[in-house]
């Protein structure tokens, strides 16, 4: 199970070649210069309906892509006892 900030395997492509690369789950803005631990923004929940238009995700969505091999996903649900996957 992956969660935000976890290091995961991704497949990236450049010049027609693909390779496996380990990356941090989430988006680190190109303008961010402080340590990653200080990044408090929710940079992992882009919505398909708005990812191409929201300023935070628009540039990376158009220019930087990768494949994330996985077999499923879940969404957190609010329950009386707290959030549950």
C-alpha positions as CSV (number, residue, x, y, z in Angstrom):
1,X,0.0,0.0,0.0
2,X,1.3,3.4,-1.0
3,X,0.6,6.7,0.8
4,X,1.7,10.3,0.2
5,X,5.5,10.9,0.6
6,X,6.3,7.2,0.3
7,X,9.1,6.3,-2.1
8,X,7.7,4.3,-5.0
9,X,8.8,2.7,-8.3
10,X,7.8,4.6,-11.4
11,X,8.4,4.2,-15.1
12,X,9.7,7.3,-16.8
13,X,10.4,8.0,-20.5
14,X,12.8,10.3,-22.3
15,X,14.0,10.3,-25.9
16,X,11.9,7.2,-26.6
17,X,13.5,5.1,-23.8
18,X,11.8,4.0,-20.6
19,X,13.4,3.1,-17.3
20,X,12.4,2.4,-13.7
21,X,13.1,5.2,-11.3
22,X,12.3,5.6,-7.6
23,X,10.3,8.7,-6.7
24,X,8.5,10.4,-3.8
25,X,4.7,10.0,-4.1
26,X,3.4,13.5,-4.6
27,X,4.2,16.7,-6.4
28,X,7.1,18.9,-5.3
29,X,6.6,22.3,-7.0
30,X,9.6,23.4,-9.1
31,X,9.7,26.7,-7.1
32,X,9.9,24.9,-3.7
33,X,13.4,25.5,-2.2
34,X,12.8,24.6,1.5
35,X,13.3,21.0,2.9
36,X,10.6,18.5,1.9
37,X,9.5,18.1,5.5
38,X,8.2,21.7,5.4
39,X,6.0,21.1,2.4
40,X,2.5,21.1,4.0
41,X,0.5,21.3,0.7
42,X,-1.7,18.4,-0.4
43,X,0.3,17.8,-3.6
44,X,-1.1,14.3,-4.3
45,X,-4.8,14.7,-4.8
46,X,-5.3,16.2,-8.3
47,X,-8.8,15.6,-9.6
48,X,-9.1,14.3,-13.2
49,X,-11.7,17.0,-13.9
50,X,-9.4,19.9,-13.1
51,X,-5.8,18.7,-13.3
52,X,-5.2,20.4,-16.7
53,X,-6.6,23.8,-15.5
54,X,-5.6,24.2,-11.8
55,X,-2.5,26.4,-11.6
56,X,-0.7,24.1,-9.2
57,X,-1.0,21.0,-11.4
58,X,-1.4,22.5,-14.9
59,X,2.3,22.7,-15.8
60,X,3.5,19.4,-14.5
61,X,0.5,17.7,-16.0
62,X,1.4,19.0,-19.5
63,X,5.1,18.4,-19.3
64,X,6.1,15.7,-16.7
65,X,4.5,12.3,-16.7
66,X,5.3,8.9,-15.3
67,X,3.6,5.5,-15.0
68,X,3.0,4.0,-11.6
69,X,2.7,0.2,-11.6
70,X,-0.1,-0.8,-9.2
71,X,-2.9,-3.4,-8.8
72,X,-5.6,-1.2,-7.2
73,X,-6.4,1.9,-5.2
74,X,-8.6,3.1,-2.4
75,X,-10.1,6.3,-1.2
76,X,-10.4,7.3,2.4
77,X,-13.9,7.5,3.9
78,X,-14.9,9.5,6.9
79,X,-16.5,7.2,9.5
80,X,-17.7,7.9,13.1
81,X,-14.5,6.1,14.3
82,X,-12.2,8.1,12.0
83,X,-11.0,7.9,8.4
84,X,-10.8,4.4,6.9
85,X,-9.4,3.2,3.6
